[in-house]
Amino acid sequence: MFKALRKMILPIVLIALVGFLATIIFQWGMELSSRDNYLASNVAAVINGEEISWQDYNKIYSNLYQQASQGVEDELPDSKIREIQGNAWNQLLHDRLIMQEVAKHNISVTSEELYGLLRYSPPAELQQITFFHTDGRFDYQKYLNYMADPNAAPFWASVEPFIRTEIMKMKLQEMVSQAAQVTEAEIKEAFVTSEEKVKVDMVNVSTARFSQAARDFTDQDVDDYFAANRDKYKVDERAVLKVALIQKQPEPSDWERARVKASEIYDSATAGADFAQLAMTYSDDNSARNGGDLGWFPEGQMVREFNDMVFSMKKGEISQPVRTTFGYHVILLHDRKEEMGTLPGSTKQEKITKAHASHILFKAAPSAETLDRVFNTLNQIRTEAENSSFEAAAAAADIELRETRPFERGDVIQFIGRDEFANQFAFDKEVGSLSDIMENNSAIYVFQIAERLPSGLADLEESRSQAKRDLMNDRMYALCMDTANAIYADYEQSSDLKKAAKKHAAKYVELDPFARSGYVKDFGRDPYAIGGAFALREPGQVSKPIQHEKGAVIFKLVERSSPDLTDFTAKRDSIQSVLLVNKQQELYAKWYESLRENSAIINNVQLGRARSDI
């Protein structure tokens, strides 16, 4: 039967082009440095005893990187690279934990289930393939026709494992989520919440009105505020690290290598080779895609060495290699001109000299040999620290140990930056533990957990910045409430809220009707404000001032519309479906979090991040 089904399925090998089956494999080279050998000798991760290869991790990373790079001309920033690395790890971990649970529960997929999914619920990845489109949209009949194509068997065989895996994941999720239930009372409550509306007028006193006045305080005011609110300032458990860190800086040999390359290109350019083609082929700058063309720029905009060379050259001249902080540049001056304009930071019109130039850049980046030496130095420190002390091992290698400020779980780590793997190590391992050698985009490092500080009350110095913000916020809210209370007091005297608002330079606003789940200008979905509006029962009723996250508000009820219960029957099923899906998602998320917390996970991905770069 399965063989027969295969004959009915489309050549879905194209699925590989849309992401899930992307398999770009990184080339490591024929000769690995000792750093590479160290990385290669370790698997990417061990999850509940299952070893995960670097190839598996890099497939996911490459896929996510390519998706993030689509339509982006410039290189992705370091922050985005780190985000992709973290997402790749989370996706890898999720997939392996789920498939382990699939195996544990003996979940399987029948041929009928496989065919049924493809026949009646084409996966979104298939619907995105233009092969199945007509006039730019997914054509279901065209899709069915191809499913009946007898030549589809080879392609079906190639996609079958992926589809089976996805169905097994779906069945596991259904099994976990089946305990979710929605009561009749919850359905009615959701109906009322979405249908009941109020129309109110309001006087809103915003904190923005008093932001400047609230800043008028002294250091003594901050000290007094902290003392009066001592119990507010608490800290969770914190860690302190001793870090041996070496920046990824080019050595003299790396600079010389860049200079030699630049000199060779200079010789080719002056011998008549096409400058733009040389730039597109060899330049390390983003301008390479434009043939190295930098367009027109004013004198003083570029770094000093580059600027001095450009504005001393003749039209059509090619410069000798010029060294800047970025590397070595070979520059072609196209033209120079003078025109009226304004320099950055100035509003004055003046005559500005501009140049139009192209360049070819050879970055002085640390070579594999340089990084290998850094790695070996830190590896030696780590090895010797196990037999003596971290301090002695670092001193012997003439590397300064830096001690971080105390940081909480999830915080940025001083000297290292935001590093979820280092952070996790700092709180999961014992004091005195030595990390593996780790790296980010700018440095390679190894650290020791120096101290862990218990949770408790924070002192003034570490809380001063927060105490300043809290004092300012408290003063703003106090000024808002004082003003709102004065408006309300005048309203009680005059019974005219609009007049009372005008007296205190506040606006009287007539709002459109909104529901409990609605969004209201000036305070968004703040529950205190919206709750205060719905607490009013009779038209004309005015609320006392209500503090919300952006100030204080007074409401006057204009109209209240109750939901039409005759609509409940018609909307009941759809409301139930939405509530059930939400509960199932919440239940599954909690189940997965528990699964993750109770799994034995060894994560080596941080150590191999540089090997994931494209």
C-alpha positions as CSV (number, residue, x, y, z in Angstrom):
1,M,0.0,0.0,0.0
2,F,2.8,2.4,0.9
3,K,4.4,1.8,-2.5
4,A,1.1,2.7,-4.1
5,L,0.9,5.8,-2.1
6,R,4.3,6.8,-3.2
7,K,3.2,6.8,-6.8
8,M,0.6,9.4,-5.9
9,I,2.9,12.0,-4.4
10,L,4.5,15.0,-6.1
11,P,8.3,15.4,-6.5
12,I,8.6,17.4,-3.3
13,V,12.4,17.5,-3.4
14,L,12.0,21.3,-3.9
15,I,11.1,21.4,-0.2
16,A,14.9,21.4,0.3
17,L,15.0,24.9,-1.2
18,V,12.7,26.5,1.4
19,G,14.5,26.0,4.6
20,F,13.7,22.9,6.5
21,L,15.9,20.6,4.4
22,A,18.7,23.1,3.8
23,T,22.0,21.3,4.3
24,I,24.8,23.7,3.8
25,I,27.9,22.0,5.3
26,F,30.8,24.1,6.5
27,Q,34.2,23.3,5.0
28,W,36.8,23.1,7.8
29,G,39.9,22.8,5.5
30,M,42.4,20.1,5.1
31,E,44.7,21.0,8.0
32,L,43.1,21.9,11.4
33,S,45.0,24.0,13.9
34,S,45.2,22.8,17.4
35,R,42.3,25.1,18.2
36,D,40.3,23.4,15.5
37,N,41.4,20.0,16.7
38,Y,40.2,20.9,20.2
39,L,36.8,21.9,18.9
40,A,36.5,18.9,16.5
41,S,37.3,16.5,19.3
42,N,34.2,17.6,21.1
43,V,30.6,17.1,20.0
44,A,28.4,20.1,19.9
45,A,26.2,18.9,22.7
46,V,25.2,15.8,24.7
47,I,21.4,15.8,25.4
48,N,20.3,13.0,27.8
49,G,23.2,10.9,26.7
50,E,22.7,11.5,22.9
51,E,25.7,13.1,21.2
52,I,24.9,15.9,18.8
53,S,27.4,16.5,16.0
54,W,28.7,19.9,14.9
55,Q,27.3,19.1,11.4
56,D,23.8,19.0,12.9
57,Y,24.2,22.3,14.7
58,N,25.7,24.0,11.7
59,K,22.9,22.9,9.4
60,I,20.4,24.8,11.6
61,Y,22.7,27.8,12.1
62,S,23.3,28.1,8.3
63,N,19.6,27.9,7.6
64,L,18.7,30.6,10.1
65,Y,21.7,32.8,8.9
66,Q,20.5,32.6,5.3
67,Q,17.0,33.5,6.3
68,A,18.2,36.5,8.2
69,S,20.5,37.6,5.4
70,Q,17.9,37.6,2.7
71,G,17.4,41.1,1.3
72,V,20.2,42.5,3.6
73,E,23.1,44.1,1.7
74,D,25.4,44.8,4.7
75,E,27.0,42.1,6.9
76,L,24.8,41.1,9.9
77,P,25.9,42.9,13.1
78,D,27.5,41.0,15.9
79,S,24.3,41.2,18.0
80,K,22.3,39.6,15.3
81,I,24.9,36.8,14.9
82,R,24.7,36.0,18.6
83,E,20.9,36.0,18.4
84,I,21.0,33.5,15.5
85,Q,23.5,31.3,17.4
86,G,21.2,31.3,20.4
87,N,18.2,30.5,18.2
88,A,20.0,27.7,16.5
89,W,20.9,26.1,19.8
90,N,17.3,26.5,21.1
91,Q,15.9,24.9,17.9
92,L,18.4,22.0,18.0
93,L,17.7,21.4,21.7
94,H,13.9,21.5,21.2
95,D,14.0,19.1,18.2
96,R,16.2,16.5,20.0
97,L,14.3,16.6,23.3
98,I,11.0,16.2,21.4
99,M,12.3,13.3,19.3
100,Q,13.6,11.6,22.4
101,E,10.1,11.9,23.8
102,V,8.6,10.6,20.6
103,A,10.8,7.5,20.9
104,K,10.0,7.1,24.6
105,H,6.3,7.0,23.9
106,N,6.6,4.8,20.8
107,I,4.9,7.3,18.5
108,S,4.8,6.2,14.9
109,V,3.2,7.4,11.6
110,T,1.1,5.2,9.3
111,S,1.1,5.5,5.5
112,E,-2.5,6.7,5.7
113,E,-1.6,9.5,8.1
114,L,1.3,10.5,5.9
115,Y,-0.9,10.7,2.8
116,G,-3.7,12.3,4.7
117,L,-1.5,15.2,5.8
118,L,-0.2,15.9,2.3
119,R,-3.6,15.4,0.7
120,Y,-5.8,17.4,3.0
121,S,-3.4,19.7,4.9
122,P,-0.6,20.7,2.6
123,P,2.3,21.9,4.9
124,A,3.0,25.7,4.7
125,E,6.5,25.0,3.3
126,L,4.9,23.2,0.3
127,Q,2.4,26.0,-0.3
128,Q,5.2,28.5,-0.5
129,I,6.9,26.7,-3.4
130,T,6.2,28.6,-6.6
131,F,6.0,25.3,-8.5
132,F,2.5,25.0,-7.0
133,H,1.4,28.5,-7.7
134,T,-0.8,30.1,-10.3
135,D,-0.8,33.8,-10.6
136,G,1.3,34.1,-7.5
137,R,-1.0,32.0,-5.2
138,F,-1.0,28.4,-4.1
139,D,-3.1,26.4,-6.5
140,Y,-4.6,23.4,-4.6
141,Q,-5.8,21.7,-7.7
142,K,-2.4,22.0,-9.3
143,Y,-1.0,20.5,-6.2
144,L,-3.4,17.6,-6.3
145,N,-2.6,16.9,-9.9
146,Y,1.1,16.6,-9.1
147,M,0.3,14.3,-6.2
148,A,-1.2,12.0,-8.8
149,D,1.9,12.1,-11.0
150,P,3.3,8.5,-11.2
151,N,6.9,10.0,-11.6
152,A,6.8,11.4,-8.1
153,A,8.1,8.3,-6.3
154,P,11.8,9.2,-6.1
155,F,11.0,12.7,-4.7
156,W,8.5,11.2,-2.3
157,A,11.2,9.0,-0.9
158,S,13.5,11.9,-0.3
159,V,10.9,14.0,1.6
160,E,9.3,11.2,3.5
161,P,11.6,11.2,6.6
162,F,11.0,14.9,7.1
163,I,7.2,14.7,6.8
164,R,7.1,11.7,9.1
165,T,9.2,13.5,11.7
166,E,6.9,16.6,11.6
167,I,3.8,14.4,12.0
168,M,5.4,12.6,15.0
169,K,6.1,16.0,16.6
170,M,2.4,17.0,16.0
171,K,1.1,13.8,17.6
172,L,3.3,14.3,20.6
173,Q,2.1,17.9,21.0
174,E,-1.5,16.7,20.8
175,M,-0.8,14.0,23.4
176,V,0.6,16.6,25.8
177,S,-2.1,19.1,25.2
178,Q,-5.1,16.9,25.4
179,A,-5.5,17.6,29.1
180,A,-6.4,21.2,28.4
181,Q,-10.1,22.0,28.9
182,V,-12.3,25.0,28.7
183,T,-15.3,25.5,31.0
184,E,-18.6,27.0,30.1
185,A,-18.0,29.8,32.6
186,E,-14.7,30.7,30.9
187,I,-16.4,30.8,27.5
188,K,-19.2,33.2,28.8
189,E,-16.6,35.4,30.6
190,A,-14.6,35.7,27.4
191,F,-17.8,36.6,25.5
192,V,-18.7,39.3,27.9
193,T,-15.2,40.6,28.0
194,S,-15.0,41.0,24.3
195,E,-18.5,42.3,23.7
196,E,-19.2,44.7,26.6
197,K,-18.2,48.3,25.9
198,V,-18.2,51.6,27.6
199,K,-18.1,55.1,26.2
200,V,-16.4,57.6,28.6
201,D,-15.0,61.1,28.6
202,M,-11.8,61.5,30.5
203,V,-9.3,63.9,32.0
204,N,-5.8,62.3,31.8
205,V,-2.9,63.9,33.7
206,S,0.3,62.4,32.1
207,T,3.6,61.9,33.9
208,A,5.3,63.5,30.9
209,R,3.9,66.8,32.1
210,F,6.0,66.7,35.3
211,S,9.1,64.8,34.0
212,Q,11.3,67.8,34.3
213,A,10.0,69.0,37.7
214,A,10.4,65.5,39.2
215,R,14.2,65.6,38.5
216,D,14.8,68.4,40.9
217,F,16.3,66.5,43.8
218,T,19.7,66.2,45.6
219,D,21.9,63.2,46.4
220,Q,20.7,63.5,50.0
221,D,17.1,63.1,48.8
222,V,18.2,59.9,47.1
223,D,19.9,58.6,50.3
224,D,16.8,59.4,52.3
225,Y,14.5,57.8,49.8
226,F,16.6,54.6,49.8
227,A,16.6,54.5,53.6
228,A,12.8,54.9,53.7
229,N,12.3,52.2,51.0
230,R,15.1,49.8,52.0
231,D,13.1,46.6,51.6
232,K,12.4,47.5,47.9
233,Y,16.0,47.0,46.9
234,K,16.8,43.3,46.8
235,V,19.2,41.3,44.7
236,D,19.0,37.8,43.5
237,E,21.9,35.4,43.7
238,R,24.9,36.9,42.0
239,A,28.2,35.5,40.6
240,V,31.7,37.0,40.3
241,L,34.2,35.7,37.7
242,K,37.9,35.9,37.3
243,V,38.5,36.2,33.6
244,A,41.7,35.6,31.6
245,L,40.8,37.2,28.3
246,I,42.8,38.0,25.1
247,Q,41.4,40.2,22.4
248,K,41.3,38.9,18.8
249,Q,43.8,41.5,17.6
250,P,46.0,41.1,14.5
251,E,49.7,40.6,15.1
252,P,52.5,42.3,13.1
253,S,52.6,39.3,10.8
254,D,48.8,39.8,10.1
255,W,49.4,43.4,9.3
256,E,52.3,42.5,7.0
257,R,50.2,39.9,5.2
258,A,47.5,42.6,4.5
259,R,50.2,45.0,3.3
260,V,51.7,42.4,0.9
261,K,48.2,41.7,-0.6
262,A,47.5,45.4,-0.9
263,S,50.9,45.9,-2.7
264,E,50.2,43.1,-5.1
265,I,46.8,44.6,-6.0
266,Y,48.4,48.1,-6.3
267,D,50.8,46.6,-8.9
268,S,47.9,45.1,-10.8
269,A,45.8,48.3,-10.7
270,T,48.7,50.5,-11.9
271,A,49.5,48.0,-14.7
272,G,46.0,48.5,-16.1
273,A,43.7,46.0,-14.4
274,D,40.1,47.1,-14.0
275,F,40.0,48.7,-10.5
276,A,36.3,48.0,-9.9
277,Q,36.7,44.3,-10.8
278,L,39.7,44.0,-8.5
279,A,37.6,45.6,-5.7
280,M,34.7,43.2,-6.3
281,T,37.0,40.2,-6.2
282,Y,39.5,41.1,-3.4
283,S,38.2,43.9,-1.2
284,D,37.1,43.1,2.4
285,D,34.9,46.2,2.6
286,N,31.1,46.3,2.0
287,S,31.7,48.7,-0.9
288,A,33.2,45.7,-2.8
289,R,29.8,44.9,-4.3
290,N,29.9,48.4,-5.9
291,G,33.4,48.1,-7.2
292,G,34.8,49.8,-4.2
293,D,33.0,53.0,-5.0
294,L,32.5,55.2,-1.9
295,G,30.6,58.0,-3.7
296,W,31.2,61.7,-2.8
297,F,32.3,62.6,0.7
298,P,33.5,65.8,2.3
299,E,37.0,66.4,3.6
300,G,37.4,65.3,7.2
301,Q,34.7,62.5,7.0
302,M,37.1,59.6,6.7
303,V,39.7,58.5,9.1
304,R,42.8,60.8,9.1
305,E,45.2,58.6,7.1
306,F,42.7,57.9,4.4
307,N,41.5,61.5,4.3
308,D,45.0,62.9,4.0
309,M,45.8,60.6,1.2
310,V,42.6,61.2,-0.8
311,F,42.8,65.0,-0.6
312,S,46.5,65.0,-1.7
313,M,46.0,62.9,-4.8
314,K,45.4,63.9,-8.4
315,K,42.4,63.0,-10.4
316,G,42.7,59.4,-11.8
317,E,45.7,58.6,-9.5
318,I,46.0,55.3,-7.6
319,S,47.6,55.4,-4.2
320,Q,50.2,53.2,-2.7
321,P,48.8,51.0,0.2
322,V,47.6,53.3,3.0
323,R,47.4,51.9,6.5
324,T,44.4,52.8,8.8
325,T,42.9,51.2,11.8
326,F,40.9,49.0,9.4
327,G,43.8,47.6,7.4
328,Y,45.5,48.6,4.2
329,H,43.7,50.6,1.4
330,V,44.5,51.0,-2.2
331,I,42.6,54.2,-3.3
332,L,41.5,55.5,-6.7
333,L,40.6,59.2,-6.8
334,H,37.9,59.8,-9.5
335,D,37.4,63.5,-9.0
336,R,37.3,66.4,-6.5
337,K,35.0,69.4,-6.3
338,E,33.9,72.3,-4.2
339,E,30.3,73.2,-3.4
340,M,28.3,75.0,-0.7
341,G,26.9,72.9,2.1
342,T,26.9,72.2,5.8
343,L,29.3,70.0,7.6
344,P,28.1,67.4,10.2
345,G,27.1,69.1,13.5
346,S,26.9,72.5,11.9
347,T,24.1,74.6,10.4
348,K,26.4,77.1,8.7
349,Q,26.5,77.1,4.9
350,E,30.1,77.1,3.7
351,K,32.3,76.0,0.8
352,I,33.1,72.3,1.2
353,T,35.7,70.3,-0.7
354,K,34.4,66.8,-1.6
355,A,36.1,63.8,-3.2
356,H,34.8,60.9,-5.2
357,A,36.9,57.8,-4.6
358,S,36.9,54.0,-4.7
359,H,39.1,51.8,-2.6
360,I,40.2,48.2,-2.1
361,L,40.5,47.2,1.5
362,F,42.6,44.4,3.0
363,K,41.6,44.0,6.6
364,A,44.3,43.2,9.1
365,A,42.3,40.4,10.7
366,P,43.9,37.9,13.1
367,S,44.9,34.9,11.1
368,A,44.1,31.3,12.1
369,E,47.7,31.0,13.3
370,T,47.2,34.1,15.5
371,L,44.0,32.8,17.0
372,D,45.6,29.4,17.5
373,R,48.4,31.0,19.5
374,V,45.8,32.8,21.7
375,F,43.9,29.6,22.2
376,N,47.0,27.7,23.1
377,T,48.0,30.4,25.7
378,L,44.6,30.2,27.4
379,N,44.6,26.4,27.1
380,Q,47.9,26.3,28.9
381,I,46.6,28.6,31.6
382,R,43.6,26.4,32.1
383,T,45.7,23.2,32.2
384,E,48.2,24.7,34.7
385,A,45.4,26.2,36.8
386,E,44.2,22.7,37.6
387,N,47.5,21.8,39.2
388,S,48.3,25.2,40.9
389,S,46.0,28.2,40.9
390,F,44.3,30.3,38.2
391,E,46.1,33.4,39.4
392,A,49.6,31.7,39.3
393,A,48.9,30.2,35.8
394,A,47.7,33.5,34.4
395,A,50.7,35.3,35.9
396,A,53.1,32.8,34.4
397,A,51.6,33.5,31.0
398,D,51.7,37.3,31.7
399,I,48.0,37.6,31.3
400,E,46.1,39.9,33.6
401,L,43.2,38.4,35.5
402,R,40.1,40.6,35.5
403,E,37.4,40.3,38.2
404,T,33.9,41.0,37.1
405,R,31.3,43.0,38.9
406,P,28.7,40.8,40.6
407,F,26.0,39.9,38.1
408,E,22.6,38.1,38.3
409,R,21.5,35.2,36.2
410,G,20.8,36.5,32.7
411,D,22.7,39.7,33.1
412,V,25.5,41.1,30.8
413,I,28.9,40.0,32.2
414,Q,31.5,42.6,32.5
415,F,34.4,42.2,30.1
416,I,32.6,39.4,28.3
417,G,29.2,40.9,27.4
418,R,25.9,39.0,27.0
419,D,26.8,35.4,26.9
420,E,24.1,32.9,27.9
421,F,26.4,30.0,28.0
422,A,29.0,31.7,30.3
423,N,26.1,33.0,32.4
424,Q,24.6,29.5,32.8
425,F,28.0,28.1,33.7
426,A,28.5,30.8,36.3
427,F,25.4,29.7,38.2
428,D,25.2,26.0,37.5
429,K,28.8,25.0,38.5
430,E,30.6,25.1,41.9
431,V,32.7,28.1,43.0
432,G,36.2,27.5,41.8
433,S,35.2,25.7,38.7
434,L,37.1,26.5,35.5
435,S,35.2,27.1,32.3
436,D,36.2,25.7,28.9
437,I,37.8,28.1,26.6
438,M,35.1,30.3,25.2
439,E,35.0,33.0,22.6
440,N,32.8,35.8,21.2
441,N,33.3,38.0,18.2
442,S,36.0,40.1,19.8
443,A,37.9,37.9,22.3
444,I,38.8,34.4,23.5
445,Y,38.6,33.8,27.2
446,V,38.6,31.3,30.1
447,F,37.2,32.1,33.5
448,Q,36.9,30.7,37.0
449,I,33.9,31.2,39.3
450,A,35.4,33.4,42.0
451,E,32.3,33.9,44.2
452,R,28.6,33.5,44.4
453,L,26.8,36.0,46.6
454,P,23.5,35.1,48.2
455,S,20.2,36.9,47.5
456,G,19.3,39.6,49.9
457,L,19.1,43.4,50.4
458,A,21.2,45.5,48.1
459,D,23.4,48.3,49.4
460,L,23.0,52.0,48.5
461,E,25.9,52.1,45.9
462,E,24.6,49.3,43.8
463,S,21.1,50.6,44.0
464,R,21.7,54.3,43.6
465,S,20.8,54.5,39.9
466,Q,17.6,52.6,40.5
467,A,16.7,54.6,43.6
468,K,17.1,57.8,41.5
469,R,14.7,56.5,38.9
470,D,12.3,55.3,41.5
471,L,12.4,58.7,43.4
472,M,11.8,60.6,40.1
473,N,8.9,58.2,39.2
474,D,7.3,58.5,42.6
475,R,7.5,62.3,42.4
476,M,5.9,62.3,38.9
477,Y,3.1,60.0,40.1
478,A,2.6,62.2,43.2
479,L,2.4,65.4,41.1
480,C,-0.1,63.6,38.7
481,M,-2.3,62.4,41.5
482,D,-2.1,65.8,43.3
483,T,-3.2,67.5,40.1
484,A,-6.0,64.9,39.4
485,N,-7.2,65.2,43.0
486,A,-7.4,69.0,42.7
487,I,-9.4,68.6,39.5
488,Y,-11.7,66.2,41.2
489,A,-12.2,68.5,44.2
490,D,-13.1,71.4,41.8
491,Y,-15.5,69.1,40.0
492,E,-17.2,68.2,43.3
493,Q,-17.7,71.9,43.9
494,S,-18.9,72.8,40.4
495,S,-20.3,69.5,39.0
496,D,-18.5,70.5,35.7
497,L,-15.6,68.2,35.0
498,K,-14.7,70.0,31.8
499,K,-14.4,73.3,33.6
500,A,-12.4,71.8,36.4
501,A,-10.0,70.3,33.9
502,K,-9.5,73.6,32.1
503,K,-8.7,75.3,35.4
504,H,-5.7,73.1,35.9
505,A,-4.5,73.1,32.3
506,A,-5.7,69.5,31.6
507,K,-7.5,68.3,28.5
508,Y,-11.1,67.0,28.6
509,V,-11.3,64.2,26.0
510,E,-14.3,62.3,24.5
511,L,-13.3,58.8,23.8
512,D,-14.8,56.3,21.4
513,P,-16.4,53.2,22.9
514,F,-13.9,50.5,23.9
515,A,-14.0,46.9,25.3
516,R,-12.2,45.5,28.3
517,S,-9.6,44.0,25.9
518,G,-9.3,47.2,23.9
519,Y,-6.6,49.8,23.4
520,V,-7.1,53.3,24.6
521,K,-4.9,56.2,23.6
522,D,-2.8,57.7,26.5
523,F,-2.9,54.6,28.7
524,G,-3.0,51.6,26.3
525,R,-4.3,48.5,27.9
526,D,-3.5,49.5,31.5
527,P,-5.7,47.2,33.6
528,Y,-6.1,49.8,36.4
529,A,-7.4,52.5,34.0
530,I,-9.6,50.2,32.0
531,G,-10.9,48.5,35.1
532,G,-11.8,52.0,36.6
533,A,-13.8,52.8,33.4
534,F,-15.8,49.6,33.6
535,A,-16.4,50.1,37.3
536,L,-18.7,53.0,36.5
537,R,-22.4,51.9,36.3
538,E,-24.6,54.9,35.7
539,P,-24.3,57.5,32.9
540,G,-22.9,60.8,34.3
541,Q,-21.0,59.0,37.1
542,V,-17.5,60.3,37.6
543,S,-14.6,58.2,38.9
544,K,-12.2,59.4,41.5
545,P,-8.6,59.8,40.2
546,I,-7.1,56.5,39.1
547,Q,-3.3,56.1,38.9
548,H,-2.1,54.1,35.9
549,E,1.4,53.4,34.4
550,K,1.5,56.8,32.5
551,G,-0.2,59.1,35.0
552,A,-3.6,59.6,36.6
553,V,-7.1,59.7,34.9
554,I,-10.6,60.7,35.8
555,F,-13.5,59.1,33.8
556,K,-17.1,60.2,33.3
557,L,-19.4,57.5,32.0
558,V,-21.4,58.5,28.9
559,E,-22.8,55.1,27.9
560,R,-22.4,51.5,28.8
561,S,-23.5,48.7,26.3
562,S,-24.1,45.2,27.6
563,P,-23.4,42.3,25.3
564,D,-26.3,40.8,23.3
565,L,-26.7,37.3,24.8
566,T,-28.5,36.2,21.7
567,D,-25.2,36.4,19.9
568,F,-23.6,34.1,22.4
569,T,-24.8,30.9,20.8
570,A,-23.5,32.0,17.4
571,K,-20.1,32.9,18.8
572,R,-19.7,30.3,21.4
573,D,-17.9,27.7,19.4
574,S,-15.4,30.1,17.9
575,I,-14.6,31.5,21.4
576,Q,-14.2,28.0,22.8
577,S,-11.8,27.2,20.0
578,V,-9.6,30.2,20.7
579,L,-9.6,29.6,24.4
580,L,-8.7,25.9,23.9
581,V,-5.8,26.7,21.6
582,N,-4.5,29.2,24.0
583,K,-4.7,26.7,26.9
584,Q,-3.1,24.0,24.8
585,Q,-0.2,26.3,23.9
586,E,0.3,27.3,27.6
587,L,0.1,23.6,28.7
588,Y,2.6,22.6,26.0
589,A,5.0,25.4,26.9
590,K,5.0,24.5,30.6
591,W,5.5,20.8,29.7
592,Y,8.5,21.6,27.5
593,E,10.0,23.9,30.1
594,S,9.8,21.2,32.7
595,L,11.3,18.7,30.2
596,R,14.2,21.0,29.5
597,E,14.8,21.7,33.2
598,N,14.9,18.0,34.0
599,S,17.1,17.0,31.1
600,A,20.9,16.3,31.3
601,I,22.4,18.7,28.9
602,I,26.1,19.3,28.1
603,N,26.3,22.4,25.8
604,N,29.6,22.9,23.9
605,V,28.0,25.2,21.2
606,Q,29.5,28.3,22.8
607,L,33.0,26.9,22.4
608,G,32.5,26.4,18.7
609,R,30.8,29.6,17.7
610,A,33.6,30.8,15.5
611,R,33.2,27.7,13.4
612,S,29.6,28.7,12.7
613,D,30.5,32.0,11.1
614,I,29.7,32.4,7.4
